[in-house]
């Protein structure tokens, strides 16, 4: 799509202002792309103000833009936004820099090795479109859903968690990020410490800080969080919450070892603390992965674990359907916060999720995604071994969509990411994944956000060029 948009952008001077561009059918035949690709390319140019699309008439070169009115004076807002800030427990500013390291799309022509979602070619677009169409025709699909979520969808999520978790202990949430925000607000008051893996997901660190919480790092190794250091951290801080990703941890890819699972729950229970389990990529296990461990919530009868699971990573960034699972009094607090914040997840989206996961296309998609991710992981590790043997990969995961690489002494994250962008690739620097000073420089490399294994190979070749520039 980006390539087609760039071609059309270069050709706009051929047309007079207001002149009509070739029809979509003509563009499909000329560039040998799908009608969807043409539609998206024209939409991008329209968003840039270069073309105007008129339903039923076609696309036209846009005329000159109207003169921009003079900007107003918003300087008064600095005073209003900072008033009484010194006495606030919760900071009034929100830092989204951690989320922004991998969320925005890169500039045109740049290979996205920083992406946090699978490429559209790996998404079940046809199955989602069909599910959404069927969902819209369901009786009552556009009415108000139960506040906790559709019973059938809650039941589906409960079965996926396993153990003794029931549908009554599940709330449907609007994506994993929203569910994490709800859990953090429910479990820790402003100003409290919250234990986090180190390194960990930057978006969760941003959420914690925005809620006025103090993230305290607990180191992770290839077998997950270290229980001895977790126990020390609980004793030293008095924290009542630990946030972890026991399966294919972001960014290391670690899986919590069997011998540590019970220890983590025992330590948290003895500390009177909750464990927020962010089970974000369970459906992104690779085809050659061993049998996956159950979620921690499946082995927790005492309500220590608040479980977060999501459909988003396996579907699309816009398919924001997730689950919060908990037992005991905390479930009512989670429900109350979610209702106050957003009322409920739109019913058509919940109905579409049910249609999707209940269709024959769903298991086929998961098998295809699992196989392709394994191929891409091997393509990236092979290309790195060939072109960049200096880059250390402490752990090769069997799930997820990225690799975590340690940089040698003398190579800085900022210099390498800047050189990589000049070479035509986007990387994710490691610093935002640490809540305190990092032990070394790192980068995260996504093998799922690009179109093909060919792009992976080309991306690593460009990375070699950037590497040579900064060495």
N, C-alpha and C positions, 0 to 999 in steps of 0.2 A: 504494500500500500504506500509506504513512504517513497519507494522508488518511482511509482507511478505519479504521485503527487509532485515530486521534484521535476519529472519530465513535463508535466502539464504546466507547472510554474514557469519553466524556461520558455515554453511556447506561447505564453499569454500575449506577448507583444505582436504576434501575428494577427490578433483580432482587435478590431476597433473597440473603443469603450462602449459597452452595452452590446457588443457583438456576441452572437451565439456560438458556443463551443460545439464540437461534434457530439452526436448523440451518444448515450451510454452504450448502445449496441455497437456503434462504430468503434468506440474506445475498447470494448471487449474484444472485438475482432482484430483490431490493430495491435494491441499490446498482449493479446492472448492471456487475459486474466479473467477472473470471475466478475459477474455483475456486482457482487458485494464489495470486491476490491475497488471497482470504479466508484461505487457510491461513497465509500469511505474516503477515497482520495479527493473527490469533489467536496465532501463535507469538510475535510481539513482545509482546503483552499477557501471555502466559504467562511470558516472560522477565522482565517487570516485576513478576511475582507477583500480577497482577490477575485472571487467569483460570487455570483448570486444565483441560487437555484430556485426555479419556479416549478412547483409540481404540475406535471402534464405539459410543460413547455420546454424544459431543459435547463441547461446551465449557461450563464452569460458572464462575460467579463465585467467586473464591477467598475462603476464610474469612480471619479475622484471622491475621496472622503470629504465629508463636510468639515469645515473648520472646527477645531477643538475649542470648546468654550474655556474661558480662563478658569484656572483651578481656584477652588475656594480656600479659605484659611482654616485649616484643621489643627493649628498649633494648640488651641485651647484644650484639645483632647489629652495632651500630655499631662496636664494638671489633673483633669478629671479621672484619668485611668490610674494615676499614682496616688490619689488622695488616700490618706490613712494607711498607706502601704506599710509603714514601719510597724504598725500594730497588727498586721494580718498574720494569722497562723498559716493559712494557705497562700502561697505566692500568687499574685494577681497576674503575672505574666505566664504564658505557656510556651515552652520551648519544644518545637516540633522537629528539631534538627535530626534527631535519631530516626524518626519515621522517614524523613525526606532523603536519607542516604540511598534508599532503594525503591521508593514509591514513584517518583516522577519518571516519565519516559525520557530517554536520552535524545539529543538533537538528531535530526535526519542524517542518515548515513553512518551513524555510530552503532556498532554492535553492542547489544545490551548484555554484558556479563555481570551486571549489577541487579538484575530484576528479581523481584520477590514473588512473581507469579509465573506459571507456565505460559509459554508462547500460545497465541490463539490457535495455532495448528495442533496443539496438544489439548485444547479445550473441547468438550463435547457440544459444540455450538448447535449442530442440527438437533441433537437430543434435547438440549435445553430449550430451543425454540419450539419443538414439538410439545414438550412438557408444559411450557408456558401457554401455548395455544389450547391444549386440553384443559389446563387448570382454569383458564378463563371461562370455559363452558360448564364448569362444575356448578351444581346448584348451590347458591349462597356464596360463591367464590368472591364476590365483591362486598360481602357484608362484614360485620365486625367479628373477628375471631375471638375465641377464649383468650383471656389475658395471659395465661400461661403458655399458650400455643395450641395448635391443633392436637387432639389426643393421639391420632394415628402417627403424627410426626414425633411426638414425645416418646411414644412407644418404640418407634424405629431407632431413635437415638439411644434409648435405654438398652435395647437389645445389643447395639453396637458396643456399649460399655461393658456389659456382661455382669457377672456376679449376681448379687441380689438387688441391683439397682432397678427401680421400677419407673414406669412412666410418670407416676405421681411425684417423683423426685427430680423431674427434668423440667426446665423452662426453655422455651425457644427464644433465642436472642438474635439480634441483627448483626451477625458476624462476630468473629473471635475477638476483635479489638474492643467492641462494645461490651462483650461478655467479661473480658478482663477488667475493663473499667468498672463495671458493676461489682465484680468480686472484690477489687481493691477497696472501693468505697465502703462495701459492707463489712469488711473484716478489720480495717485499721483506721483509727482516727487521725486527723491531720497532725503532723508532727511526729508520728510514730515511726520507728524503724521497720523496714520490711527486708527480709533476707532474699537475695536473688543469686542465681548462678552467675559465675564469672568465667568467661564472658556470657552475655545473654542477649535476648532480643531487644534492640533499642527502643522499639515502640512501647514495650512494657515499661522501660525506664522512664520514658517521657510521660506515660500515664501516671506512674507512681509520683513523680516529681510534681506534676500538675495537681495532684490530690494533696500535696503538702507532705508526702511521705519521704523517708530517708532511706534510699536503697543501700543495703550493706552487702558487699560481695562475699560469696562462698565459692572457692575455686572448683572447677570441673576438670576431670581428666578423661581419657578415652572410655572409662567405665561410668561416667556420669559424676554427679556431685559426690564429694568426699564426706562420708558420714561423720568422721572424727571432727572435721572442720565445721560441719553443720552444727554439731552439738556445742562446740566451742562458741560459735556465733550466737546461738540461742542464749547461752549462759552470759555472754559478755554484753548483749544488747537488751535482753528481755523482750525480744521481738515475739509477736504472736502470729506472724504470717511468713511463709516461705513459698516463693513462686518458682516453679521448675517446669522443664520440658523433658520428661523421662525418656521420650522416644524421638530419636533423630534430632537432638537438641540443636537449636539455632544459636550460634553459627557452627559449632564444632561437629555436629552430626553424631554425637555420642548417644549411646543407649544405656540407661541405668542398669547396671549389672544385677543379676538375680539376687546375689547375696546382699546387695545394698538396698533393695526395695523395702523389705521389711524393716531394716534399720532406720531408713528415712521416716517411715510412718511411726515407728516406736519413739524415735527422738522427738518428733513433732508432738506426739500425744503426751509424752512426759513433760514437755514444755508448755502444755496447754495451748498449743498453736495449731493453726490451720495450714494445710498445704494446698496451694492453687496449682492444679495440674493442667498445663496448657498442652493438650494433645492435638497439635495443629496439623501434623502431616501423616497421620496414621494411614491414610489412603494413598500415600505417595511412597510406599515401600517398593523397592526395586524387585525385578523378577527373580533375581538370585539371592534375595534376602532370606535368612533363616526364619523360622517361625517367630512371629512377633509376641512379645510379652503382653499380657492383658494391661489395660489401664490400671493405675494405682487405685482408682476409685472402686474397681471390681473386687479388690482385696481389703476393703476398708469398711467394716461394719459399724465403726464408732463415729462416723461423720467428720473425720479429720480432713478428708479430701474434698475440695470444691473443684469439680471437673469442668473443663472447657473443651469442647470439641466443635469442629467446624467443617462445613462442606466446601468452603470457598477455595482452598488451595487445589482441590481436585476438580473444580469446575471452572470458575471464572471470578475475577476480582469483583464483578458486579453481582455475583450470586451470593449475597451476604446472608446466609442462614447458618446459625450455630446453636449450640446447646450449653446450658449451665446445669450441672447436676450436683445436688447436695442433699444431705439428710439432717434432720433435726431443726432446731429453731432458726438456724442461719438461712434455711430455704425461704422462710417467710420474709426475712430481711432482704434477700436478693430479689424476691418477687416485688416487694414494695418499691425498691429503688428503681427497678426496671420499669414498672408502671408509671412512676412519677416522671422518669426521664423521657420515656418514648411511648407510653401507653401499651403498644404491642407491635409485633412484626407484621407488616402488611399481609393480609390473608392471601392475596393472589400469589405472593412469593412463597408462602408456606405450602399452598396447594401445588405450585409448580415443583417444589422440592419433593413432595410426596409422589407426584407423577414421574419425576426423573428417577428417583431411587427405586421405584417400583416397576420400572420398565426394563425389558430385556437389554436395552442399550446401555444400562448402567454397569452391569458386570463386564460387558464387552469393553466399555471405555476404560474401566479400572485395569483390566488385563493389558490393554494396549498401552495405557499410560505407564504401567509398571515395567513393561518390556522396553519401551522407548527411553525411560529414565535410566535404566541399566546400560543401554547402549550409549547414551550420552555421557554418563559418568565415565565409562571406559574410554570414550573418545577424548574427554578432557584430561583424564589422568595420563593417557598415552601421549597426548600432544605435549603436556607439561614435562613428562619424563624425557621426551625427545628434544624439545626446544628450550626448556627452562629447568634443567636438573638442579639448579641452585635454589629453587623454591621448595621449601620444606612442607610436606603434607603430613602432619602428625597422625591423621586418622582418615581413612577412606570409608565413608558411610555406605550403608546398603539401603538408604531411604533418603527422602528429601530431594532437594534440587540444587545443591551447591557444595562447594569445597571450601575449607578453611585453611589458608596457607600462611605460614610464618615467614616473614622477611628476614634476611640475614642482616647482621650489623652493617651499618653504613647506607642502607636503603630505607628511606623514610616513606611513610604512607602518602603524605601530601605530594611529595615529588613524583612518586610513581603514578598516583591516580591522575595528576595533571598531565604527565607525559603520555599516559595511556589515552586520555581524552584527545590529545593532539594526534595520536596514532589511529584514532577512530574506534576506541572501545571504552566502555564505562565500567569501572570497578567500584566495589564498595570498600572503603577504608575500614580498618578494624577498630579504631579508637571509639566510635560510638557504642560498641558492644560492651564496653567496660564501664562500670559505675564508679571506679576509682582508677588510679594510675595503672595502665596496662604493663604486664611484664615484658612485652616485646611488641614489635610492629607486626601487623597482620593485614591481609586482605581477604575478602570473601568473593568467590567466583561462582556465578550462577551458570549452570549448563542447561537450564530449562527455558530461559527467556528468549533465546534466539531461535531462528527458524529451523536449523538443521545441524547435523554433525559437521557439515562443511563450514558453517559459520563458526562452530566451536574451534575447528582447526585454524581458520583464518584469524579468529580472535586471539588465539594463543600466539600465532606468528606476529601479530601486531603487538602483543604484550612483550614479546622478545625484543622488538624494536624499541619499545618504551623503556624496557629494562636496560638495554645498552646505552640509552640516552642518559639515564640517571646514575649509572655505575661509573 
